[in-house]
Amino acid sequence: MENTHFVQLSALPGWIIGISHNQHDGYQCWIINSELAVLNDGYCYSTSSAALTAGRTFIERQHNP
């Protein structure tokens, strides 16, 4: 994660969404669940909003499979 830094954290009950930014790759979404497992979808997004939306969508799908 060279030159990568976290630009946003968002907390939901039982979940934390972190958005990181890398100048070369763009934004990535990181999710930490209540068991402290760190998850990443492997995609790079052009905006932090798109990355955050991806994280929220993932969490919503976990609650409503």
N, C-alpha and C positions, 0 to 999 in steps of 0.2 A: 504494500500500500504506500509506495513512495509518493510523496507530495499529495497525499490524501488527508483530508481533514473533515471532521463532522461539522455540518452546518445547521442541523436541526434535530431536535429530539421531541418526540410526542409520546405521551403516556395514555394508555387506555387501561381499563381494569384487566389485570393479568398480562398485559403486553406493553412493550416499549418499541417504538419505531424510531430508528436512527437513519438520518440521511447523510451520506458522505459525498464529498466532491473531489474529483481528480481532474486536473486541468486537461489531461489528454483523453480521458474516457467519459467524463460527464458525471452524473449523479447516480448513486446506487442506494438501494433501500436495504436496511438491516433490521431484522425483527428479533426481539428477545421475548420468549414466552415465559410463562410462570414457572417452568422447570429450568429456566436459565439456559435453554438451548438457543444458540444464535443461528438464525436462518437468513439466507440471501437468495434471491431468485436468479442471480447471475446476469441480469440485464443492466444496461447503462441507459440512463434517461437524459434527455436534453435539458430538463428543468427539475428543480427540487419538488415542485408541485406534482409533476408526473410520478416521481419516485414515491412521494408520500401517498398519492392515490393508489399506487400499486400495493403499498404496505397495508393500507386500510382495506382494500379489496381482499387481500389475502386473509386478513383477520375476520372480515365479515363472512367469507366462505368457510372458515373454520367453525363459526358459530351456526351456520346454516348450510350444511353439506348437501 
